[in-house]
Amino acid sequence: MRDLAESWSAHCAEDGEVSDAEVADAILGDLAALVSGARQQSQGVYCWVA
């Protein structure tokens, strides 16, 4: 997950956004936990990003 967070952070930096890999890692970890919990309950998750 850390590699993905670092990649996401670098991509944001290319677009001129300030992003911290540790914050990105926390966000992705929370998202993964949300999806895991939903799957355990046979539910889906919809994620829209603007």
CHARMM-style PDB file with segment names, atoms N, HN, CA, C and O in Angstrom:
ATOM      1  N   MET     1       0.827  -1.172   0.000  1.00  0.00      PROA
ATOM      2  CA  MET     1       0.000   0.000   0.000  1.00  0.00      PROA
ATOM      3  C   MET     1       0.889   1.258   0.000  1.00  0.00      PROA
ATOM      4  O   MET     1       0.544   2.286  -0.583  1.00  0.00      PROA
ATOM      5  N   ARG     2       2.032   1.140   0.669  1.00  0.00      PROA
ATOM      6  HN  ARG     2       2.313   0.305   1.143  1.00  0.00      PROA
ATOM      7  CA  ARG     2       2.933   2.299   0.761  1.00  0.00      PROA
ATOM      8  C   ARG     2       3.414   2.728  -0.624  1.00  0.00      PROA
ATOM      9  O   ARG     2       3.500   3.924  -0.903  1.00  0.00      PROA
ATOM     10  N   ASP     3       3.731   1.762  -1.498  1.00  0.00      PROA
ATOM     11  HN  ASP     3       3.661   0.791  -1.272  1.00  0.00      PROA
ATOM     12  CA  ASP     3       4.181   2.100  -2.851  1.00  0.00      PROA
ATOM     13  C   ASP     3       3.098   2.853  -3.610  1.00  0.00      PROA
ATOM     14  O   ASP     3       3.390   3.817  -4.317  1.00  0.00      PROA
ATOM     15  N   LEU     4       1.859   2.421  -3.468  1.00  0.00      PROA
ATOM     16  HN  LEU     4       1.622   1.638  -2.893  1.00  0.00      PROA
ATOM     17  CA  LEU     4       0.746   3.098  -4.122  1.00  0.00      PROA
ATOM     18  C   LEU     4       0.594   4.519  -3.587  1.00  0.00      PROA
ATOM     19  O   LEU     4       0.362   5.449  -4.360  1.00  0.00      PROA
ATOM     20  N   ALA     5       0.719   4.692  -2.286  1.00  0.00      PROA
ATOM     21  HN  ALA     5       0.907   3.937  -1.659  1.00  0.00      PROA
ATOM     22  CA  ALA     5       0.606   6.017  -1.673  1.00  0.00      PROA
ATOM     23  C   ALA     5       1.701   6.948  -2.185  1.00  0.00      PROA
ATOM     24  O   ALA     5       1.444   8.117  -2.472  1.00  0.00      PROA
ATOM     25  N   GLU     6       2.905   6.431  -2.298  1.00  0.00      PROA
ATOM     26  HN  GLU     6       3.113   5.481  -2.065  1.00  0.00      PROA
ATOM     27  CA  GLU     6       4.008   7.248  -2.803  1.00  0.00      PROA
ATOM     28  C   GLU     6       3.786   7.625  -4.262  1.00  0.00      PROA
ATOM     29  O   GLU     6       4.076   8.750  -4.668  1.00  0.00      PROA
ATOM     30  N   SER     7       3.275   6.688  -5.044  1.00  0.00      PROA
ATOM     31  HN  SER     7       3.040   5.774  -4.714  1.00  0.00      PROA
ATOM     32  CA  SER     7       2.974   6.961  -6.446  1.00  0.00      PROA
ATOM     33  C   SER     7       1.880   8.013  -6.575  1.00  0.00      PROA
ATOM     34  O   SER     7       1.986   8.929  -7.391  1.00  0.00      PROA
ATOM     35  N   TRP     8       0.831   7.881  -5.770  1.00  0.00      PROA
ATOM     36  HN  TRP     8       0.745   7.137  -5.107  1.00  0.00      PROA
ATOM     37  CA  TRP     8      -0.276   8.839  -5.784  1.00  0.00      PROA
ATOM     38  C   TRP     8       0.233  10.230  -5.386  1.00  0.00      PROA
ATOM     39  O   TRP     8      -0.121  11.230  -6.011  1.00  0.00      PROA
ATOM     40  N   SER     9       1.055  10.283  -4.357  1.00  0.00      PROA
ATOM     41  HN  SER     9       1.343   9.471  -3.850  1.00  0.00      PROA
ATOM     42  CA  SER     9       1.609  11.541  -3.884  1.00  0.00      PROA
ATOM     43  C   SER     9       2.468  12.197  -4.965  1.00  0.00      PROA
ATOM     44  O   SER     9       2.385  13.407  -5.177  1.00  0.00      PROA
ATOM     45  N   ALA    10       3.287  11.406  -5.641  1.00  0.00      PROA
ATOM     46  HN  ALA    10       3.355  10.423  -5.469  1.00  0.00      PROA
ATOM     47  CA  ALA    10       4.134  11.937  -6.723  1.00  0.00      PROA
ATOM     48  C   ALA    10       3.290  12.447  -7.880  1.00  0.00      PROA
ATOM     49  O   ALA    10       3.599  13.484  -8.467  1.00  0.00      PROA
ATOM     50  N   HSD    11       2.223  11.721  -8.213  1.00  0.00      PROA
ATOM     51  HN  HSD    11       1.972  10.878  -7.737  1.00  0.00      PROA
ATOM     52  CA  HSD    11       1.327  12.145  -9.290  1.00  0.00      PROA
ATOM     53  C   HSD    11       0.669  13.482  -8.941  1.00  0.00      PROA
ATOM     54  O   HSD    11       0.559  14.364  -9.793  1.00  0.00      PROA
ATOM     55  N   CYS    12       0.237  13.625  -7.704  1.00  0.00      PROA
ATOM     56  HN  CYS    12       0.326  12.909  -7.013  1.00  0.00      PROA
ATOM     57  CA  CYS    12      -0.366  14.886  -7.263  1.00  0.00      PROA
ATOM     58  C   CYS    12       0.647  16.025  -7.357  1.00  0.00      PROA
ATOM     59  O   CYS    12       0.303  17.134  -7.766  1.00  0.00      PROA
ATOM     60  N   ALA    13       1.886  15.752  -6.979  1.00  0.00      PROA
ATOM     61  HN  ALA    13       2.166  14.852  -6.646  1.00  0.00      PROA
ATOM     62  CA  ALA    13       2.933  16.770  -7.037  1.00  0.00      PROA
ATOM     63  C   ALA    13       3.180  17.230  -8.466  1.00  0.00      PROA
ATOM     64  O   ALA    13       3.451  18.408  -8.697  1.00  0.00      PROA
ATOM     65  N   GLU    14       3.091  16.315  -9.431  1.00  0.00      PROA
ATOM     66  HN  GLU    14       2.871  15.358  -9.243  1.00  0.00      PROA
ATOM     67  CA  GLU    14       3.253  16.670 -10.840  1.00  0.00      PROA
ATOM     68  C   GLU    14       2.166  17.650 -11.290  1.00  0.00      PROA
ATOM     69  O   GLU    14       2.389  18.479 -12.172  1.00  0.00      PROA
ATOM     70  N   ASP    15       0.992  17.542 -10.670  1.00  0.00      PROA
ATOM     71  HN  ASP    15       0.811  16.869  -9.954  1.00  0.00      PROA
ATOM     72  CA  ASP    15      -0.112  18.436 -11.002  1.00  0.00      PROA
ATOM     73  C   ASP    15      -0.080  19.717 -10.175  1.00  0.00      PROA
ATOM     74  O   ASP    15      -0.997  20.535 -10.257  1.00  0.00      PROA
ATOM     75  N   GLY    16       0.973  19.893  -9.381  1.00  0.00      PROA
ATOM     76  HN  GLY    16       1.717  19.229  -9.314  1.00  0.00      PROA
ATOM     77  CA  GLY    16       1.122  21.105  -8.592  1.00  0.00      PROA
ATOM     78  C   GLY    16       0.424  21.067  -7.245  1.00  0.00      PROA
ATOM     79  O   GLY    16       0.360  22.083  -6.552  1.00  0.00      PROA
ATOM     80  N   GLU    17      -0.099  19.910  -6.864  1.00  0.00      PROA
ATOM     81  HN  GLU    17      -0.047  19.085  -7.427  1.00  0.00      PROA
ATOM     82  CA  GLU    17      -0.763  19.776  -5.576  1.00  0.00      PROA
ATOM     83  C   GLU    17       0.253  19.376  -4.509  1.00  0.00      PROA
ATOM     84  O   GLU    17       1.209  18.652  -4.786  1.00  0.00      PROA
ATOM     85  N   VAL    18       0.035  19.851  -3.302  1.00  0.00      PROA
ATOM     86  HN  VAL    18      -0.742  20.439  -3.077  1.00  0.00      PROA
ATOM     87  CA  VAL    18       0.880  19.447  -2.193  1.00  0.00      PROA
ATOM     88  C   VAL    18       0.280  18.182  -1.600  1.00  0.00      PROA
ATOM     89  O   VAL    18      -0.878  18.167  -1.182  1.00  0.00      PROA
ATOM     90  N   SER    19       1.068  17.137  -1.568  1.00  0.00      PROA
ATOM     91  HN  SER    19       2.009  17.149  -1.907  1.00  0.00      PROA
ATOM     92  CA  SER    19       0.577  15.863  -1.059  1.00  0.00      PROA
ATOM     93  C   SER    19       1.682  15.178  -0.280  1.00  0.00      PROA
ATOM     94  O   SER    19       2.846  15.199  -0.682  1.00  0.00      PROA
ATOM     95  N   ASP    20       1.318  14.581   0.815  1.00  0.00      PROA
ATOM     96  HN  ASP    20       0.373  14.564   1.142  1.00  0.00      PROA
ATOM     97  CA  ASP    20       2.256  13.874   1.678  1.00  0.00      PROA
ATOM     98  C   ASP    20       1.995  12.378   1.540  1.00  0.00      PROA
ATOM     99  O   ASP    20       0.850  11.940   1.646  1.00  0.00      PROA
ATOM    100  N   ALA    21       3.023  11.603   1.309  1.00  0.00      PROA
ATOM    101  HN  ALA    21       3.954  11.959   1.223  1.00  0.00      PROA
ATOM    102  CA  ALA    21       2.868  10.154   1.134  1.00  0.00      PROA
ATOM    103  C   ALA    21       2.287   9.501   2.387  1.00  0.00      PROA
ATOM    104  O   ALA    21       1.551   8.520   2.282  1.00  0.00      PROA
ATOM    105  N   GLU    22       2.607  10.029   3.570  1.00  0.00      PROA
ATOM    106  HN  GLU    22       3.205  10.826   3.655  1.00  0.00      PROA
ATOM    107  CA  GLU    22       2.058   9.451   4.803  1.00  0.00      PROA
ATOM    108  C   GLU    22       0.554   9.683   4.884  1.00  0.00      PROA
ATOM    109  O   GLU    22      -0.188   8.798   5.311  1.00  0.00      PROA
ATOM    110  N   VAL    23       0.099  10.865   4.478  1.00  0.00      PROA
ATOM    111  HN  VAL    23       0.701  11.584   4.132  1.00  0.00      PROA
ATOM    112  CA  VAL    23      -1.337  11.158   4.470  1.00  0.00      PROA
ATOM    113  C   VAL    23      -2.030  10.279   3.431  1.00  0.00      PROA
ATOM    114  O   VAL    23      -3.092   9.715   3.693  1.00  0.00      PROA
ATOM    115  N   ALA    24      -1.421  10.167   2.253  1.00  0.00      PROA
ATOM    116  HN  ALA    24      -0.558  10.625   2.040  1.00  0.00      PROA
ATOM    117  CA  ALA    24      -1.988   9.323   1.197  1.00  0.00      PROA
ATOM    118  C   ALA    24      -2.077   7.870   1.673  1.00  0.00      PROA
ATOM    119  O   ALA    24      -3.059   7.183   1.389  1.00  0.00      PROA
ATOM    120  N   ASP    25      -1.061   7.406   2.390  1.00  0.00      PROA
ATOM    121  HN  ASP    25      -0.264   7.964   2.621  1.00  0.00      PROA
ATOM    122  CA  ASP    25      -1.060   6.035   2.906  1.00  0.00      PROA
ATOM    123  C   ASP    25      -2.204   5.840   3.909  1.00  0.00      PROA
ATOM    124  O   ASP    25      -2.864   4.801   3.903  1.00  0.00      PROA
ATOM    125  N   ALA    26      -2.434   6.823   4.755  1.00  0.00      PROA
ATOM    126  HN  ALA    26      -1.898   7.667   4.760  1.00  0.00      PROA
ATOM    127  CA  ALA    26      -3.531   6.737   5.733  1.00  0.00      PROA
ATOM    128  C   ALA    26      -4.885   6.711   5.025  1.00  0.00      PROA
ATOM    129  O   ALA    26      -5.769   5.939   5.396  1.00  0.00      PROA
ATOM    130  N   ILE    27      -5.043   7.554   4.009  1.00  0.00      PROA
ATOM    131  HN  ILE    27      -4.325   8.181   3.707  1.00  0.00      PROA
ATOM    132  CA  ILE    27      -6.300   7.600   3.251  1.00  0.00      PROA
ATOM    133  C   ILE    27      -6.553   6.258   2.573  1.00  0.00      PROA
ATOM    134  O   ILE    27      -7.657   5.718   2.648  1.00  0.00      PROA
ATOM    135  N   LEU    28      -5.537   5.727   1.916  1.00  0.00      PROA
ATOM    136  HN  LEU    28      -4.640   6.165   1.855  1.00  0.00      PROA
ATOM    137  CA  LEU    28      -5.698   4.448   1.227  1.00  0.00      PROA
ATOM    138  C   LEU    28      -5.949   3.310   2.211  1.00  0.00      PROA
ATOM    139  O   LEU    28      -6.716   2.393   1.916  1.00  0.00      PROA
ATOM    140  N   GLY    29      -5.317   3.361   3.363  1.00  0.00      PROA
ATOM    141  HN  GLY    29      -4.694   4.105   3.602  1.00  0.00      PROA
ATOM    142  CA  GLY    29      -5.556   2.337   4.384  1.00  0.00      PROA
ATOM    143  C   GLY    29      -6.995   2.375   4.881  1.00  0.00      PROA
ATOM    144  O   GLY    29      -7.628   1.334   5.056  1.00  0.00      PROA
ATOM    145  N   ASP    30      -7.510   3.589   5.107  1.00  0.00      PROA
ATOM    146  HN  ASP    30      -6.996   4.435   4.965  1.00  0.00      PROA
ATOM    147  CA  ASP    30      -8.906   3.738   5.541  1.00  0.00      PROA
ATOM    148  C   ASP    30      -9.865   3.270   4.450  1.00  0.00      PROA
ATOM    149  O   ASP    30     -10.873   2.624   4.735  1.00  0.00      PROA
ATOM    150  N   LEU    31      -9.548   3.599   3.208  1.00  0.00      PROA
ATOM    151  HN  LEU    31      -8.729   4.124   2.977  1.00  0.00      PROA
ATOM    152  CA  LEU    31     -10.392   3.175   2.094  1.00  0.00      PROA
ATOM    153  C   LEU    31     -10.391   1.647   1.977  1.00  0.00      PROA
ATOM    154  O   LEU    31     -11.437   1.038   1.754  1.00  0.00      PROA
ATOM    155  N   ALA    32      -9.231   1.040   2.124  1.00  0.00      PROA
ATOM    156  HN  ALA    32      -8.381   1.535   2.305  1.00  0.00      PROA
ATOM    157  CA  ALA    32      -9.132  -0.419   2.055  1.00  0.00      PROA
ATOM    158  C   ALA    32      -9.946  -1.061   3.181  1.00  0.00      PROA
ATOM    159  O   ALA    32     -10.608  -2.076   2.964  1.00  0.00      PROA
ATOM    160  N   ALA    33      -9.900  -0.479   4.376  1.00  0.00      PROA
ATOM    161  HN  ALA    33      -9.363   0.345   4.552  1.00  0.00      PROA
ATOM    162  CA  ALA    33     -10.675  -1.012   5.495  1.00  0.00      PROA
ATOM    163  C   ALA    33     -12.171  -0.878   5.235  1.00  0.00      PROA
ATOM    164  O   ALA    33     -12.944  -1.778   5.562  1.00  0.00      PROA
ATOM    165  N   LEU    34     -12.577   0.243   4.647  1.00  0.00      PROA
ATOM    166  HN  LEU    34     -11.949   0.974   4.381  1.00  0.00      PROA
ATOM    167  CA  LEU    34     -13.984   0.451   4.307  1.00  0.00      PROA
ATOM    168  C   LEU    34     -14.460  -0.596   3.305  1.00  0.00      PROA
ATOM    169  O   LEU    34     -15.526  -1.187   3.477  1.00  0.00      PROA
ATOM    170  N   VAL    35     -13.676  -0.822   2.271  1.00  0.00      PROA
ATOM    171  HN  VAL    35     -12.809  -0.342   2.132  1.00  0.00      PROA
ATOM    172  CA  VAL    35     -14.035  -1.800   1.247  1.00  0.00      PROA
ATOM    173  C   VAL    35     -14.060  -3.211   1.833  1.00  0.00      PROA
ATOM    174  O   VAL    35     -14.958  -3.997   1.533  1.00  0.00      PROA
ATOM    175  N   SER    36     -13.082  -3.524   2.660  1.00  0.00      PROA
ATOM    176  HN  SER    36     -12.353  -2.885   2.904  1.00  0.00      PROA
ATOM    177  CA  SER    36     -13.037  -4.849   3.283  1.00  0.00      PROA
ATOM    178  C   SER    36     -14.272  -5.086   4.142  1.00  0.00      PROA
ATOM    179  O   SER    36     -14.877  -6.156   4.083  1.00  0.00      PROA
ATOM    180  N   GLY    37     -14.647  -4.092   4.939  1.00  0.00      PROA
ATOM    181  HN  GLY    37     -14.156  -3.223   4.987  1.00  0.00      PROA
ATOM    182  CA  GLY    37     -15.835  -4.218   5.774  1.00  0.00      PROA
ATOM    183  C   GLY    37     -17.101  -4.385   4.951  1.00  0.00      PROA
ATOM    184  O   GLY    37     -17.973  -5.183   5.296  1.00  0.00      PROA
ATOM    185  N   ALA    38     -17.200  -3.635   3.867  1.00  0.00      PROA
ATOM    186  HN  ALA    38     -16.492  -2.987   3.586  1.00  0.00      PROA
ATOM    187  CA  ALA    38     -18.367  -3.748   2.991  1.00  0.00      PROA
ATOM    188  C   ALA    38     -18.431  -5.134   2.354  1.00  0.00      PROA
ATOM    189  O   ALA    38     -19.504  -5.732   2.273  1.00  0.00      PROA
ATOM    190  N   ARG    39     -17.297  -5.640   1.907  1.00  0.00      PROA
ATOM    191  HN  ARG    39     -16.426  -5.154   1.974  1.00  0.00      PROA
ATOM    192  CA  ARG    39     -17.278  -6.963   1.277  1.00  0.00      PROA
ATOM    193  C   ARG    39     -17.669  -8.056   2.256  1.00  0.00      PROA
ATOM    194  O   ARG    39     -18.336  -9.019   1.878  1.00  0.00      PROA
ATOM    195  N   GLN    40     -17.261  -7.914   3.514  1.00  0.00      PROA
ATOM    196  HN  GLN    40     -16.719  -7.132   3.821  1.00  0.00      PROA
ATOM    197  CA  GLN    40     -17.624  -8.907   4.530  1.00  0.00      PROA
ATOM    198  C   GLN    40     -19.131  -8.940   4.764  1.00  0.00      PROA
ATOM    199  O   GLN    40     -19.675  -9.951   5.206  1.00  0.00      PROA
ATOM    200  N   GLN    41     -19.799  -7.833   4.466  1.00  0.00      PROA
ATOM    201  HN  GLN    41     -19.357  -7.012   4.106  1.00  0.00      PROA
ATOM    202  CA  GLN    41     -21.247  -7.744   4.634  1.00  0.00      PROA
ATOM    203  C   GLN    41     -21.977  -7.898   3.304  1.00  0.00      PROA
ATOM    204  O   GLN    41     -23.163  -7.584   3.201  1.00  0.00      PROA
ATOM    205  N   SER    42     -21.268  -8.379   2.289  1.00  0.00      PROA
ATOM    206  HN  SER    42     -20.304  -8.634   2.373  1.00  0.00      PROA
ATOM    207  CA  SER    42     -21.820  -8.553   0.935  1.00  0.00      PROA
ATOM    208  C   SER    42     -22.394  -7.253   0.377  1.00  0.00      PROA
ATOM    209  O   SER    42     -23.430  -7.242  -0.287  1.00  0.00      PROA
ATOM    210  N   GLN    43     -21.691  -6.160   0.666  1.00  0.00      PROA
ATOM    211  HN  GLN    43     -20.849  -6.169   1.206  1.00  0.00      PROA
ATOM    212  CA  GLN    43     -22.094  -4.836   0.195  1.00  0.00      PROA
ATOM    213  C   GLN    43     -21.030  -4.320  -0.774  1.00  0.00      PROA
ATOM    214  O   GLN    43     -19.906  -4.820  -0.818  1.00  0.00      PROA
ATOM    215  N   GLY    44     -21.411  -3.327  -1.531  1.00  0.00      PROA
ATOM    216  HN  GLY    44     -22.324  -2.921  -1.495  1.00  0.00      PROA
ATOM    217  CA  GLY    44     -20.471  -2.686  -2.448  1.00  0.00      PROA
ATOM    218  C   GLY    44     -20.083  -1.306  -1.932  1.00  0.00      PROA
ATOM    219  O   GLY    44     -20.664  -0.799  -0.972  1.00  0.00      PROA
ATOM    220  N   VAL    45     -19.106  -0.719  -2.574  1.00  0.00      PROA
ATOM    221  HN  VAL    45     -18.633  -1.131  -3.353  1.00  0.00      PROA
ATOM    222  CA  VAL    45     -18.661   0.620  -2.242  1.00  0.00      PROA
ATOM    223  C   VAL    45     -18.553   1.404  -3.533  1.00  0.00      PROA
ATOM    224  O   VAL    45     -18.016   0.917  -4.528  1.00  0.00      PROA
ATOM    225  N   TYR    46     -19.069   2.622  -3.509  1.00  0.00      PROA
ATOM    226  HN  TYR    46     -19.505   3.017  -2.702  1.00  0.00      PROA
ATOM    227  CA  TYR    46     -18.969   3.526  -4.656  1.00  0.00      PROA
ATOM    228  C   TYR    46     -18.070   4.670  -4.247  1.00  0.00      PROA
ATOM    229  O   TYR    46     -18.317   5.322  -3.233  1.00  0.00      PROA
ATOM    230  N   CYS    47     -17.035   4.923  -5.017  1.00  0.00      PROA
ATOM    231  HN  CYS    47     -16.834   4.393  -5.841  1.00  0.00      PROA
ATOM    232  CA  CYS    47     -16.093   5.992  -4.692  1.00  0.00      PROA
ATOM    233  C   CYS    47     -15.981   6.920  -5.897  1.00  0.00      PROA
ATOM    234  O   CYS    47     -15.545   6.508  -6.972  1.00  0.00      PROA
ATOM    235  N   TRP    48     -16.372   8.149  -5.709  1.00  0.00      PROA
ATOM    236  HN  TRP    48     -16.726   8.484  -4.835  1.00  0.00      PROA
ATOM    237  CA  TRP    48     -16.306   9.141  -6.776  1.00  0.00      PROA
ATOM    238  C   TRP    48     -15.312  10.211  -6.367  1.00  0.00      PROA
ATOM    239  O   TRP    48     -15.403  10.758  -5.268  1.00  0.00      PROA
ATOM    240  N   VAL    49     -14.377  10.508  -7.231  1.00  0.00      PROA
ATOM    241  HN  VAL    49     -14.303  10.064  -8.123  1.00  0.00      PROA
ATOM    242  CA  VAL    49     -13.351  11.506  -6.937  1.00  0.00      PROA
ATOM    243  C   VAL    49     -13.387  12.564  -8.024  1.00  0.00      PROA
ATOM    244  O   VAL    49     -13.389  12.254  -9.215  1.00  0.00      PROA
ATOM    245  N   ALA    50     -13.413  13.805  -7.597  1.00  0.00      PROA
ATOM    246  HN  ALA    50     -13.411  14.056  -6.629  1.00  0.00      PROA
ATOM    247  CA  ALA    50     -13.437  14.923  -8.560  1.00  0.00      PROA
ATOM    248  C   ALA    50     -12.110  15.615  -8.598  1.00  0.00      PROA
ATOM    249  OT1 ALA    50     -11.937  16.577  -9.346  1.00  0.00      PROA
TER     250      ALA     50
END
